[in-house]
Amino acid sequence: MRTIKPILALAALLAFAAPATAQSPTPQPGQRVMLLLGHGQPGGEGLMKRQIRGTLVAADSTSLSVEPTPGAAPVRVPRAVVRHTYVSLGVPSRGKSAGLGASLGIGTGMAATLTYMKDDTRSTGTNAMIGAVGGALGGALAGALFPRERWSDARTPGGVSIAPTVTANSHGLAVNIRL
């Protein structure tokens, strides 16, 4: 019974700390996007990459043009090789990032402590609390020092696209149907 109280407290904290999920926006020109490409597919202009991040410059029925860095030439990516699209939500402030890191660190610290700390002089609940406090402090520090850009799933407009594919052993066409 003692170990269930910290777990319930953690679940309640995470439920209130978790951000609300937003509607999947359709990427618009001018937004920062991340495109995940199919394994081994050309990343536009003959590049072999698995993801491309940058500012969406243009989108048509067959391709997306992304500017990887400000002032760089846009990279044209066929829609057929794009497996998933994300839109940037921005980089949170250091304070918000520290709060998110602390909330993730609580669960991680508790799990690690309960798994690896085998001290017979303390109760399981005490060990879990030590792990939660240590994880919260470590997560808050990591979040404050290294805030990370957050991403949201993006809807890709429906359509049919056909693009050439090149692998080490074959050449062909990829047909992509989006509903």
Residue pairs with C-beta under 8 A, 6 or more apart in sequence:
2 123
2 124
2 125
3 114
3 124
3 125
3 128
5 125
6 110
6 125
6 128
6 129
6 132
7 110
7 128
10 106
10 107
10 110
10 132
13 103
13 106
14 103
14 107
17 99
17 100
17 103
22 89
22 152
24 152
24 153
24 154
24 155
25 87
25 152
25 154
25 155
26 154
26 155
26 156
26 157
27 33
27 56
27 59
27 64
27 85
27 87
27 154
27 156
28 56
29 56
29 57
29 58
29 59
30 55
30 56
31 55
31 56
31 87
31 88
32 53
32 54
32 55
32 56
32 87
32 88
33 53
33 54
33 55
33 56
33 64
33 66
33 85
33 86
33 87
33 88
33 154
34 51
34 52
34 53
34 85
34 86
34 88
34 151
35 51
35 52
35 53
35 64
35 66
35 77
35 82
35 84
35 85
35 86
36 50
36 51
36 82
36 83
36 84
36 85
36 86
37 43
37 49
37 50
37 51
37 52
37 77
37 81
37 82
37 83
38 81
38 82
38 83
38 174
39 50
40 48
40 167
40 168
41 81
41 165
41 174
42 48
42 81
42 165
42 166
43 49
43 50
43 52
43 75
43 77
43 81
44 52
44 63
44 66
44 75
44 76
44 77
44 78
44 81
45 75
45 76
47 75
52 66
52 68
52 75
52 77
53 66
53 68
54 66
54 67
54 68
54 69
54 72
54 75
55 66
55 67
55 70
56 64
56 65
56 66
57 65
57 66
57 67
57 74
58 64
58 65
58 74
59 65
59 157
61 79
61 159
61 161
62 78
62 79
62 161
62 163
63 76
63 77
63 78
63 79
64 76
64 77
64 79
64 82
65 74
65 75
65 76
65 77
66 74
66 75
66 77
67 73
67 74
67 75
68 75
78 161
78 163
79 156
79 159
79 161
79 163
79 176
79 178
80 161
80 162
80 163
80 165
80 174
80 175
80 176
81 163
81 165
81 174
82 156
82 176
84 153
85 153
85 154
85 156
86 151
86 152
86 153
86 154
87 151
87 152
87 154
88 149
88 150
88 151
88 152
89 149
89 150
89 151
89 152
90 149
90 150
91 97
91 147
91 148
91 149
91 150
92 100
92 147
92 150
93 147
94 143
94 144
94 147
95 144
96 147
97 143
97 144
97 146
97 147
97 148
98 140
98 141
98 143
98 144
99 140
99 143
100 143
101 139
101 140
101 141
101 142
101 143
101 144
102 136
102 137
102 139
102 140
102 143
103 136
103 139
104 139
105 134
105 135
105 136
105 137
105 138
105 139
105 140
105 142
106 132
106 135
106 136
106 139
107 135
108 135
108 139
109 131
109 132
109 133
109 134
109 135
109 136
109 138
109 139
110 128
110 131
110 132
110 135
111 131
112 131
112 135
113 127
113 128
113 130
113 131
113 132
113 134
114 124
114 127
114 128
114 131
117 127
117 130
117 131
119 127
122 130
156 178
157 178
158 178
158 179
159 178
160 175
160 176
160 177
160 178
161 175
161 176
162 173
162 174
162 175
162 176
163 173
163 174
163 176
164 171
164 172
164 173
164 174
165 171
165 172
165 173
165 174
